[in-house]
Amino acid sequence: AYYSLMLLRGRGEGPSSARHYLAGRSFGADICRRWHLGYAPGHASLVSHLRQKGFVPQEIVACDLAQERLGRLQDRFFDRVMFPIHDEQGRSIGFGGRVLSDAKPKYLNTKETAVFHKSKHLFALDRAKAQITATGEALVVEGYTDVISLHEHGFTNAVAALGTALSAEHIKALSRFRTQQIVCMFDGDAAGQKAAELSVRYIDQTEAEMRCVVLPDNQDPMEFLSAHQPEELREIIDHARPLVEFVIEKKLAGYNLSVAGQRVRALSDVAKVLAPLKTSVSFDRYANDVALRLGTDVETTKRVIKQTSVNEQEQQVDEKKSVSPNNGHAFNPAAFDVLSLDDRKQLSAERELLSLLARSPAVVRPYGERLGKLSWADSRHETIAWAMLATPVSATPAEMVAAASRAEPTAPQILSRGGLVAAASMDDERKALFLVDVIELYSIRREIKSIQVRLRGATSGGDASDEKSLYVEASKLQLQARQLEQKISSEV
């Protein structure tokens, strides 16, 4: 009540700045009253007010409303807009304070007290619980202002974690209200992505389906609602992605998956996210999805995830310092064992074809048009191929390798590897045809897997309008694959 009075009736620069801050978020006097928003002036003014009401210093400190500084009791919150936090019964148990200057931290929450535990309580759950129970849906966002804006626009099932990631206690609290779907609306920045990753571990601790939304242009809900109609937000929420699917896709977006080595490292990174779910009933489905996206062996993918420690955050940071997604192109044969058999065979065939191209370019050049249509297992191989094919017909092997090295620094190492047992006894002309056929076969299989991933997106809340055309495309590719299999069998 004191903070609210200071906001609505206080005089001076502090209260005026607080009102200006809230007005800039379209929070007028009525909204401030409904949500009991306030302003903390500091300067021991709250301590003085509470002592006049009969509270003793020990009580004020125990509630984390004050702390002792230089022998005097001072207000804990100073020059901040105040957001009161309530328990499920609507009783005030703590505060979140937003600074109005450049001071740090930007947001300051009440510390742990006898009645306030930030890992257990959710902002506005007392207001949202009725709608959550009625609809079976809970919206979880990151900020106080986002929750208020959502409620004021009709989304009265919105809550927020209190300056921490979503916890198991938060999930339990929501589950008490027969929640069937928890939609997390995380910010699109790195902190939002981290919050989404940490939330994955709680999927098996609730019967509710956990889904995720990131708003366009990385807007937060308040920003989005200031420029769009509530119906537009409702449409986005209705198409929320499954949380695990969203997190995996975001994680993989940091890697160039056209490079085989980066697919290997991506698996290691994704394994850290999925490690808490190694005993989940859905574990096989998650692992199969990762293997499909990365072209890794399914059983090996499961083993890598199961062998990954649940708490490897520090190790993950160290790994990224030493082997980032944009470096580490060196070929490590042992590491490539995690790739699927198809991918390993295609990589081997690609390297063998590149070695043949460098040694006998005349027998490979006629297949330039077919090579241009392939889905290469390693984009570096494609770069090397086109660098060598672009050389003059009269180019020597040394000149071919030099051209490849200028385009791709690891070309010498790649060109020195290869060797398909099936092609060992063939002359160069037969070998060229055989290798192009083999690469095309596995290229087609990779495209089919890519379509399977896209079809999963179409059937889990994505755009289903092109689902039929994807099936038609997959059928055509499967026919081509069967024809190539027959042709290759006759060549061996």
N, C-alpha and C positions, 0 to 999 in steps of 0.2 A: 504493500500500500504506500509506503514511503517513497520507494523508487517511482511508482506510478505518479504520485503527486508531484515529484520533482520534474518529471517529463512534461506533464500536462500544464502545470502552473508555475514551474520554476522560471526564474529570471536570470539573465546573464548569458554569456557566450556558450557555456557548457550545455544547458538545456536547449538553447536555440539550435546548436549544432546537432544535437540528438534528434530534435524534431525535423530538421532539414534532412538528416540522413534517412529517417524513416519515410518522410514525404517523397524522397527520391525513389523509394521502392513502392510508392503508391499506398503507403500505410498512413491513412489519415487518423484523426482523433478517434473515430468510432472503432477502427480496427485496433488501435492502441489500447482502448478501454476493454474491448472484448478479450484481447490476449494478455491484458495486464502488463503491457510493456512499460518499461521505465527508464530512468536515468540515474546513474550513481555518481554523485558529485565528489565523493571522497572527502579528504580533509577531516576525517573522524566525525563527519556530520551524522552518519548512520549510527555510529557507536553512541554519540550523545543522545540521539533520538531514542534508541532502544533502552539506554540506561534510565531515561526519563520515564519509560514505560514499565520499569521495574526489573528489567533483565540484568543479570550480573555478568561481569566480564567472562567468567568461565563458560557460561551458556553461549555467549556471542561467539567466542573462539571455537567452541565445540561445533557450531553450525558453519564454521569457516566463513563467517561474515566479517571477521576482523582478525588481525594478527598483531603481535607485539613488535614494535620497531623502536629501537633506542629508548627502551624503558616505557614507552607509551603505547596504548592500544590504538591502532589505526585501521581504517576501513580496508577490507580486502580488495574491493572493487573501486576503481578511481577513474572518473571521466569515461564511462562506458555506457552504451545502450544496453539495457538489461532485459533478458528473456527469462521469465520464471519457468522452472521445470517442476512438473507435478508427477505424483505417483498415479497409479491406475484409478484411485479414488478421487483424484483432483486436488490432493493436498500438496502445498508447496514444499518441496524437499531440497531445492537447490537453484542455482542460477547459471546462465551463460551470459557473459558480458563481452560486447563487441567494442573494441577500442575506437575512438573517434580521431585519434592522431596517428602518427607513424610508429607509435610504441609497439613493442612486441611483448607477449604474443598477441596476434590479431584477435583471437577469441580466448577467453579465460573462463574455465568452468570451475564450479565449486569442487573442492577436493573431496576425497572419500570421507564420509561421516557416518554416524550411526544410522542415518536414514537415507543417505544418498550414495548410490553405487552406479557409476556411469556405464559399467559393463552389463548392468541388469535393466536399467531404465531406458525408455524411449521417449523422446520429446513428443508431446501431444497424444500419447496413447490414450490418455483419459478422455480426450475428445474424439479419437478415431475408433475406439473399440466397438461402438454400436454399429457403425457402417461396415467395419471389418467383419463383424459377425453376420450382418445382413447380406453382404455381397460375397463373403468368402475370399476377398482380395485385400491385400495390404500393400501400400506403396511405401517403399523405404527410400528416403532421400538423404542428402548429406548435410543440409543446413537448416537453421531455424527459420530464416526468411523464406526458404523454399516451401517448408511445411505450411507456414501461414498463408503464403500466396496460393498454394494448392487448395487449402481449405476454403479460402475466400472465393475461389473459382469453382467450388462444388466438389472437389476431390477430398471429401472429408474422411477418407480412409488412409491419409498420409501421416507418416511418422518419420523421425530422424534419430540416428544414433548420436550419442552425445560426445562428439569430438574423438570418436574411436571407431575402429572397424566393427562391422556387424559381428556379434558374439553368439555363442551357443545359448547364453541366457536370453538374449534378445529374441532368438528363434523360438525358445520355449515360451516366452511371454506372448508372442504373436500366436503360437499354436493353441494357447488356452482359449482363443476366441474363434475356434473352428476355421482357421485360415486354410483355404485350399490353394491359394496362389500368392506367392510373395514376389512382387515386382520391384527389383532394385533399380533405381534411377541414379546411376553414378555419373559424376562429372567425367568429361572425356579426357582429362589430363592424366598425368602419370599417377597422381594420388588416387584418382578414381579407378584407374586400371588396377592398382595395387589392392584397393578395397574390394574390387570384384574378385580378384584372385584369392584373397583371404576368405571370402564368403563361400567359396566352392567347398571348403572342408565341412560345411555344416549341412550340405544337401541331404545326407542320410539321417540327420537328426530331426527331421520333420516330415510329416506326410504331405505337407504343402509342396507344390511344384515351385521351384525357384527359377525366375526368369529375369531378364536384364534389358534395360533400355538406355541408350545414349542418345541424347537429343541432337538434332542437326546443328552443325557449326559449334559443337561442344558447349552449347548453351546449358545453363542450369534451369530448373523448372520455372523459377521466377522470371528469368530473362525471356524464356520461351512464351510464357503466358502474357507478358507485357506486349508482345507483338503478334500473338496468334489467338484464335478462338479456342475455348476449352474443348470443343468437338475435335479439333485437330490433334490435341494432346491425347484425347481418348482413343483416337484412331491409332496413334503410335503405341500406346500402352497395349491395345488389343493385339498388336503384332510383335509383342516383346519376344526376344529370343531366349531359348533355354540358357541358363547361366553358364553351364559347362561349355556348351557350344560357342557362346560368345567369348569366353575367356580364352579358349584354345585358339580361336580365329585371331583374336587380338595379339596373342603371344606369337603366333606364327607370322603375323604381319611384319615383325621386326627382322625377319630373315628373308634372304633371297633363295626361295625354295627351288629355283632352277639350277642351283649349284648343289651337287650331291653332298659335299662336305657340310654345307650349311643345314641341309636336312638332318644330318647326323647330329649336329649341335642343337638344332631346334628340338629334337626328341629329348635331349638331356634337359633342356629348359622347361619343356612342357611336363616332363616327369616330376619336376619339383612341385608343380601345381596339382597334379593328380595323385601324388603320393598319399595324401590323407584319405583317398578313396580306394586304396588297394583292397580293402575288405568289403567294399560296397557291392550290393547285388547288381549294380549297373556297371561294375568295373569293366567287364568284357566289352560292353557296348562302347564305353569311352575309349578304351585301348584300340578297339577295331577302327573307330573313327579317326584316331590319331594316325594309325598305321596307313589307313586309306589316303589321308591327306599328305603324308610324308613319303609314301612309297617304301615304308619300312616293313620288315617281317613282323607279322602279328604276334607270334609267340615271343620273339625277342623284345618287341615293344612292351609286352606285359612284364617280362622279366626285368627290363630296365626300370620301369615304373615301380615295381615291387621292391627292387633293391635300393631305391632312392629314399634317403632319410626324409621324414616329415618336416624336420626343421633344418633347412639348408640355406637360409637366407644369406648368411655371411659368405658361405662357400660360393653361392650364386654370384655375388658381387665380385668376388675374387676371380671367378672364371671369366666374367665379362670384361674384366680389366686385361686379362691375358689373351683371351680368344674371343674377340667381339665378332658379331655377325658380318662385319665388313672386312675382316682380315682373315688370317688362318686358312689360306687356300691350299696349304700343303697336303699332299695325298698321304693318308694314313690307312693302309690296307686293313689293319685290324679293326679300326673304328667303323669301316664300311660293312662289317659283318652284320650290323643292325638293319641294313637295307634289305628290302625284299629280294627274293631270288630273281624276279623279273628285272628289277632295277640293277642288280649286280651284273646280270647277263648283258643288259643293254649298255652299261658303262664299259664293260669289257669289250663288247663289239665296237663301240664308238672309238675307244682308244686304239683298237686294232686297225680300224678303218683309217684313222688319222695317221698312224704309222705307215700304212700302205700308201696313203696319199702323198706323204713326204718322200717315200722311196720310189713309188711308181705312179706319178700323178696322172699319166695318160689313161690308166685303166679306171680311175675314179672320176675324172672330169665329166664323162658322159652322164653321170647320175646326179649332176648338180641340181636339176629341177626337182627330183625326188627328195634330195637332201633338204631343199628349201621348205618342204612341207612337213618335216618331222617335228615331233615334240621331243627334244633332246633331253636325256637324263641329267646332263650337266651342261649348263649354258656356256661354260668355258670351252667345251668341246666344239660347240657350234661356232663360237668366235674364231677358234683356231682353224676350223674347216674353211670358213669363208675368207679368212686372211690368206690361206694357201691357194684356194681356188681363184682368188683375185690376182694372183701373180701371173706374169706372162707365161705362155705355153713353153717357152724356152728356158724357164727358170730351173736352176740346179737344185738338188735336194738341200744344199746348204742355204741357198737363197729362200727356199720354201720355209725352212725352220726359222730363219731370221725374220721373215714376214710374220710368221705365227707368234714369235717371241715379242715382236713389237706390239701386237694386238693383245696378247695374253702372256704376262711374265712367267707363268708356270708352264708354258708350252714345252720346254725341253724335258721336264720331268714327266709330263703326261705322254709325250711322244715316245718316251723310252719304255713305256709299259704297254701291256696288252698281251694278246695270245690266246685265241680260242682253239681248244684242242680239236674241235670239229673242223676247223679251217686249216689246220696245220699242213695237211697233205695236198692242198689245192694249189693250182697255179694262180698267179696274180689276178687274171681275168675272172676266173670262177670265184676266187675269194672275194673280189670286189662286189660281184652280184650277190653272193651269199651274205656278206656283211650288211649290205644295204637292205636286203630283205629282212634279216634278223632285227636290225635297228628299227625298221618300219613296223615290224610286228609288235615289238615291245613299246614302241611309240604309240601305236594304236591302243594297246592295253592301258597305257598311262592315261590316254584321253578318256577311255571308258571309265577309269577310276575317278577322273576329274568330274565327269558327268554324274557319277554316283554321289559324289559330295554335293554337287549342285542340286541334285534331286532331293537330298536330305534337307537342304535348306528350304526348298519349295514346299515340302510337306511338314515343316516345323515352324510355320508362321511367316515364311518368306513369300515372295511373289510366285504364285502357282500358275500364272497365265501361260508360261512357256514350258510347263511340265510335259505336255504331250510331245512337243517338238524335241525335247531332250531325249525322251524314250525312242523317238524315231531315229534320232542321230545315233544313239547308242546301238540300236539294232543294225544300222548300216555298218557301223564300225566293227561290230561283232562278226558280221558276214565277211568283211574284208580280212579280219584276223584269221578266220577259219581258212580262207583261200590261201593266205600267206603261209599258214602252218603246213598245209598240204604241199605247197610249192617248196618250202624249205626241206621238208622230209624227203622229197625227191632229189634235192641237190646234195644232201649229205652222202 
